[in-house]
């Protein structure tokens, strides 16, 4: 631990920079604000306890999963600058669990002396898929050919098939449409968008890279994601990815290149395509903990949530090596017709499998394909883990009760 951090902790232990009494139950904790109160914030809180960081949360929903796990919950608009500034003004550090937040508000907080990670300027680029693509092009980062359009009128300019992505607001498979032929054109979004040539995908990969203020970087091993074509969400993932050692090395190097080109600070999920020619292409970035890193809670020496906190608090990064020969994560999502109070089935059977660990998100209502939790699976071989994945996918379901 460097001298700067020792001095900072001493300051916190003698009263925060804003001299607030945190109460006997929390002691002299550093005050860490999180914009977003969903499952990522919930799992972040679990790691933050080990750092004696008091996590305070703002979310637009009064029933957010973090609501009952924080000493201070604020219901507010994450994209409203005034709400963000009011929430963060007395905090020591502020971070995010969703990127759709007010950059203007975060810049104001930064100017007032609050440490903001990831940096607002980086968020501004990542929030806009058009700016992301331009960043890749300007920095020689391999990505699929693209074109920016203002609306539906120009979507045929690149030819078909293409993928159209809303420049702003897309999340969890929303805001993306595949246009294969002219018969699909009525499905096009009439908003500013990115058009991309449809990639002939061999595998969808992800590398989570952390980087702190000293430029230290650590990558988690490459994971392979298998998507549900109906929900357009990750169904499950396997780590390590079934790729060659050289491809794994190249994927990690590419993730580091992205983080270094941006001078990024924090945790960055770099989503990649491996095409059928063997080329790696960067698809998208997420400046936060990510679905493709959930397995690390049980499977790696440092979880993505602890690593995120280490970067946010400007501490040395943790080792990321795997503790098992293979691991996996299976998303638990609402069934196609699920509405109302969630009813979980198959959980007891799934938990009878060795190496399975549940993470339920505490959401009070289920909707079709809404992420309600996940299970991690660890094992001594890839085949063992894959067999468990297939069995658990058949066992687990979430329906609803009105």
C-alpha positions in Angstrom: 0.0 0.0 0.0 1.5 3.3 -1.0 2.0 6.3 1.2 -0.7 8.3 -0.5 -3.3 5.6 0.3 -2.1 5.3 3.9 -2.5 9.0 4.4 -5.9 8.9 2.8 -7.1 6.0 5.0 -5.8 7.9 8.1 -7.9 10.9 7.0 -11.0 8.7 6.6 -10.4 7.1 10.0 -10.3 10.5 11.7 -13.5 11.6 9.9 -14.2 11.9 6.2 -13.4 15.0 4.1 -16.9 16.2 4.8 -16.8 15.4 8.6 -19.9 13.3 8.6 -20.8 11.0 11.6 -21.3 7.6 9.8 -22.8 6.0 12.9 -21.5 3.3 15.2 -22.7 0.5 12.9 -20.4 1.6 10.1 -17.5 3.3 11.9 -15.1 5.5 10.1 -15.7 4.1 6.6 -14.7 5.7 3.4 -17.9 6.8 1.6 -18.2 5.2 -1.8 -21.2 6.1 -4.0 -22.6 3.9 -6.7 -24.8 5.1 -9.5 -27.2 2.2 -10.1 -28.7 -0.2 -7.6 -29.1 -3.4 -9.6 -27.4 -6.8 -9.3 -23.9 -5.4 -10.1 -24.1 -2.9 -7.3 -25.4 -5.6 -5.0 -22.4 -7.8 -5.7 -20.1 -4.8 -5.4 -21.4 -4.1 -1.9 -20.5 -7.7 -0.9 -16.8 -7.0 -1.8 -16.8 -3.5 -0.4 -17.4 -4.8 3.1 -13.9 -6.2 3.1 -12.4 -2.8 2.4 -14.5 -1.0 5.1 -16.0 1.1 2.4 -19.5 2.4 3.1 -21.5 2.0 -0.1 -24.3 4.5 -0.8 -26.5 4.0 -3.8 -28.7 6.0 -6.1 -31.2 4.3 -8.4 -34.5 5.4 -10.1 -36.4 2.4 -8.7 -37.7 2.5 -5.2 -37.4 -1.3 -5.2 -33.8 -1.7 -6.5 -31.9 -4.8 -5.4 -29.4 -2.7 -3.4 -32.1 -0.8 -1.5 -31.9 -2.8 1.7 -28.1 -3.4 1.6 -27.0 0.2 2.0 -27.1 2.7 4.8 -28.1 5.4 2.4 -30.4 4.8 -0.6 -31.4 7.8 -2.8 -34.1 7.4 -5.4 -33.1 9.6 -8.3 -32.7 10.0 -12.1 -29.2 8.7 -13.0 -29.2 10.8 -16.2 -30.2 14.0 -14.4 -27.1 16.1 -13.6 -28.7 17.8 -10.6 -29.7 14.5 -9.0 -26.2 13.0 -9.5 -24.5 16.1 -8.0 -26.9 16.1 -5.0 -26.2 12.4 -4.4 -22.5 12.6 -4.7 -21.5 16.0 -3.2 -20.6 14.6 0.2 -18.9 11.4 -1.0 -15.2 10.5 -1.2 -15.4 8.4 -4.3 -18.1 7.6 -6.8 -18.4 4.9 -9.4 -21.1 3.2 -11.6 -22.8 -0.1 -12.2 -24.5 1.1 -15.4 -23.0 3.4 -17.9 -26.2 5.4 -18.7 -25.6 8.2 -16.2 -25.1 11.9 -16.4 -21.6 12.7 -17.6 -22.2 16.4 -16.8 -23.1 15.6 -13.2 -20.0 13.5 -12.8 -17.8 16.2 -14.2 -19.2 18.7 -11.7 -18.5 16.2 -8.8 -15.0 15.7 -10.1 -14.4 19.5 -10.1 -15.6 19.6 -6.5 -12.9 17.1 -5.4 -14.9 13.8 -5.5 -12.9 11.0 -7.1 -14.8 9.7 -10.1 -14.0 6.3 -11.6 -14.4 5.6 -14.5 -13.6 9.1 -15.7 -16.5 11.1 -17.2 -14.8 11.7 -20.5 -14.4 7.9 -20.9 -18.0 7.4 -20.1 -19.0 9.9 -22.7 -17.2 7.9 -25.4 -18.6 4.5 -24.3 -22.1 5.7 -23.8 -22.3 6.5 -27.6 -21.7 3.5 -29.8 -20.8 5.9 -32.6 -18.1 7.5 -30.6 -16.9 4.1 -29.5 -16.5 3.0 -33.1 -14.7 6.2 -34.1 -12.3 5.7 -31.1 -11.5 2.2 -32.4 -10.8 3.5 -35.9 -8.7 6.5 -34.7 -6.5 4.2 -32.6 -6.1 1.3 -35.0 -8.3 -1.1 -32.9 -9.6 -3.8 -35.2 -13.4 -3.7 -35.4 -16.1 -4.5 -38.0 -16.6 -1.9 -40.8 -19.2 0.6 -39.8 -21.1 3.7 -40.9 -23.1 6.2 -38.8 -26.6 7.2 -39.9 -29.2 9.6 -38.5 -32.2 7.3 -38.8 -33.9 4.5 -40.7 -33.7 6.2 -44.0 -30.0 5.4 -44.5 -29.8 1.8 -43.3 -29.4 0.2 -46.7 -26.3 2.3 -47.5 -23.8 -0.5 -46.5 -25.8 -3.3 -48.1 -27.3 -6.3 -46.3 -27.0 -8.1 -44.0 -26.1 -5.5 -41.4 -26.4 -5.0 -37.7 -28.0 -1.7 -36.6 -27.3 -0.4 -33.1 -28.8 2.6 -31.5 -25.9 5.0 -30.7 -27.3 5.6 -27.2 -29.5 3.8 -24.7 -29.1 0.2 -25.7 -28.7 -2.3 -22.9 -28.9 -6.1 -22.4 -29.7 -6.9 -26.0 -32.0 -3.9 -26.5 -31.3 -1.4 -29.2 -29.7 -3.9 -31.5 -31.4 -5.4 -34.6 -30.1 -7.7 -37.4 -31.3 -6.7 -40.8 -30.8 -9.6 -43.1 -32.9 -8.6 -46.1 -35.2 -5.9 -47.4 -38.1 -7.6 -45.6 -36.4 -6.7 -42.3 -36.2 -3.0 -43.1 -39.4 -2.1 -41.3 -37.7 -3.3 -38.0 -35.0 -0.6 -38.4 -34.6 2.0 -35.7 -35.4 5.6 -36.8 -32.8 7.1 -34.4 -29.1 7.9 -34.7 -27.4 4.6 -35.2 -24.3 2.6 -36.1 -24.5 0.3 -39.0 -22.0 -2.7 -39.0 -21.3 -5.4 -41.5 -22.6 -8.6 -40.1 -19.5 -10.5 -38.9 -19.2 -14.2 -39.7 -18.7 -15.1 -36.1 -16.9 -18.2 -34.9 -17.0 -17.3 -31.2 -18.0 -14.4 -29.0 -15.3 -13.7 -26.4 -14.8 -11.3 -23.6 -11.8 -10.0 -21.7 -12.1 -8.0 -18.5 -9.1 -5.7 -18.0 -8.5 -3.5 -14.9 -6.2 -0.5 -14.9 -5.3 1.8 -12.1 -3.9 5.4 -12.0 -0.3 4.1 -12.2 -1.0 2.3 -15.5 -0.9 -1.1 -13.8 -3.1 -3.5 -15.8 -4.5 -7.0 -15.1 -6.6 -9.1 -17.4 -8.9 -12.0 -16.5 -8.6 -15.1 -18.7 -10.6 -14.9 -21.9 -14.1 -16.3 -21.6 -16.4 -17.6 -24.3 -20.1 -16.5 -24.3 -23.0 -18.5 -25.8 -26.0 -16.3 -26.5 -29.7 -17.0 -26.4 -30.9 -16.0 -29.9 -34.4 -15.2 -28.8 -33.6 -13.0 -25.8 -30.3 -11.7 -27.4 -28.7 -12.2 -23.9 -25.8 -14.4 -22.7 -27.2 -17.8 -21.9 -24.0 -19.1 -20.4 -20.3 -18.7 -20.5 -17.3 -20.9 -20.2 -13.8 -20.1 -19.0 -11.2 -20.4 -20.3 -12.5 -20.0 -23.9 -11.8 -22.9 -26.3 -9.3 -21.0 -28.4 -5.6 -21.5 -29.1 -3.0 -20.1 -26.6 -2.0 -17.6 -29.3 -5.6 -16.4 -29.7 -5.9 -16.0 -26.0 -2.7 -14.0 -25.8 -3.8 -11.8 -28.7 -7.3 -11.2 -27.1 -5.7 -10.1 -23.8 -3.2 -7.9 -25.7 -6.0 -6.3 -27.6 -7.9 -5.6 -24.4 -4.8 -3.9 -22.9 -4.4 -1.9 -26.1 -7.9 -0.5 -25.7 -7.5 0.4 -22.1 -4.1 2.0 -22.7 -5.2 3.9 -25.8 -8.1 5.4 -23.8 -5.9 5.9 -20.7 -8.7 4.2 -18.9 -8.9 3.9 -15.2 -11.2 1.3 -13.6 -12.6 -2.0 -14.9 -13.3 -2.4 -18.6 -15.1 -5.3 -20.3 -13.9 -5.7 -23.8 -16.3 -7.8 -25.9 -14.8 -9.4 -28.9 -15.7 -11.4 -32.0 -13.5 -14.2 -33.3 -14.5 -14.5 -37.0 -14.2 -17.6 -39.1 -11.0 -16.4 -40.7 -9.4 -16.3 -37.2 -9.4 -12.5 -36.8 -10.2 -10.8 -33.5 -12.5 -7.8 -33.7 -13.6 -5.5 -30.8 -17.4 -5.4 -30.6 -18.3 -3.2 -27.7 -17.0 -1.9 -24.3 -18.5 -1.8 -20.9 -16.8 0.5 -18.3 -17.9 -1.5 -15.3 -18.3 -5.0 -13.9 -19.9 -7.2 -16.4 -22.0 -10.3 -16.9 -19.0 -12.1 -18.5 -17.1 -11.8 -15.3 -19.6 -13.2 -12.8 -17.8 -16.6 -12.6 -14.7 -14.9 -11.1 -16.5 -14.6 -7.8 -15.8 -18.3 -7.1 -13.4 -19.2 -9.9 -10.5 -16.7 -9.7 -8.1 -15.5 -7.1 -9.6 -12.0 -7.3 -13.2 -11.5 -8.3 -14.1 -8.8 -10.9 -16.0 -7.0 -8.1 -12.9 -6.8 -5.8 -10.8 -5.8 -8.8 -13.2 -3.0 -9.7 -13.0 -1.7 -6.1 -9.2 -1.9 -6.1 -9.1 0.2 -9.2 -11.7 2.6 -7.9 -9.9 3.0 -4.6 -6.5 3.3 -6.5 -5.1 0.2 -4.7 -2.7 -2.4 -6.2 -4.6 -4.7 -8.5 -5.2 -8.4 -7.5 -4.0 -11.5 -9.2 -6.5 -12.9 -11.7 -5.3 -16.5 -12.2 -8.0 -19.2 -12.2 -8.4 -21.5 -9.2 -9.9 -24.3 -11.2 -9.3 -26.0 -14.5 -12.6 -24.7 -15.9 -15.5 -22.6 -14.7 -18.9 -21.4 -16.1 -21.7 -19.1 -15.4 -25.4 -19.7 -16.3 -27.8 -16.8 -16.3 -31.1 -17.3 -14.6 -33.7 -15.3 -16.5 -37.5 -15.0 -16.5 -39.3 -17.4 -18.8 -41.0 -16.1 -21.9 -44.3 -15.6 -20.2 -43.2 -14.7 -16.7 -44.8 -11.8 -14.9 -45.3 -11.0 -11.2 -43.6 -12.4 -8.1 -40.7 -14.6 -9.0 -41.0 -18.4 -8.5 -37.7 -20.3 -8.8 -37.8 -23.9 -9.8 -35.0 -26.4 -10.1 -32.7 -24.6 -7.7 -32.5 -27.4 -5.2 -31.6 -29.9 -8.0 -29.0 -27.5 -9.4 -27.4 -27.1 -6.0 -27.0 -30.9 -5.7 -24.3 -30.6 -8.4 -20.8 -30.2 -6.9 -19.2 -26.9 -7.7 -22.4 -25.0 -8.1 -22.9 -21.7 -6.3 -26.1 -19.5 -6.6 -26.4 -15.7 -6.8 -30.0 -14.5 -6.7 -30.4 -10.8 -7.3 -33.3 -10.1 -5.0 -35.6 -8.6 -7.7 -39.2 -8.5 -6.5 -40.8 -8.9 -9.9 -40.0 -11.1 -12.9 -40.5 -10.2 -16.5 -39.8 -12.2 -19.7 -36.0 -12.7 -20.1 -35.2 -10.4 -17.1 -32.0 -11.4 -15.4 -33.0 -12.7 -12.0 -29.7 -14.3 -10.9 -26.9 -16.6 -12.0 -25.1 -19.7 -10.9 -21.4 -20.3 -11.1 -19.9 -23.7 -11.8 -16.4 -24.8 -11.1 -14.7 -28.1 -12.0 -11.6 -30.1 -12.7 -12.1 -30.2 -16.5 -14.0 -28.4 -19.2 -16.0 -31.5 -20.1 -17.2 -31.8 -16.5 -18.2 -28.2 -16.3 -20.0 -28.3 -19.7 -22.0 -31.3 -18.6 -23.1 -29.4 -15.5 -24.0 -26.4 -17.6 -26.3 -28.4 -19.9 -28.0 -30.1 -16.9 -28.5 -26.9 -15.0 -29.9 -25.1 -18.0 -32.6 -27.7 -18.1 -33.3 -27.6 -14.4 -33.5 -23.9 -13.6 -36.4 -21.7 -14.4 -38.1 -18.5 -13.1 -41.8 -18.1 -13.6 -44.1 -15.5 -12.1 -47.2 -15.4 -9.8 -49.6 -12.5 -10.2 
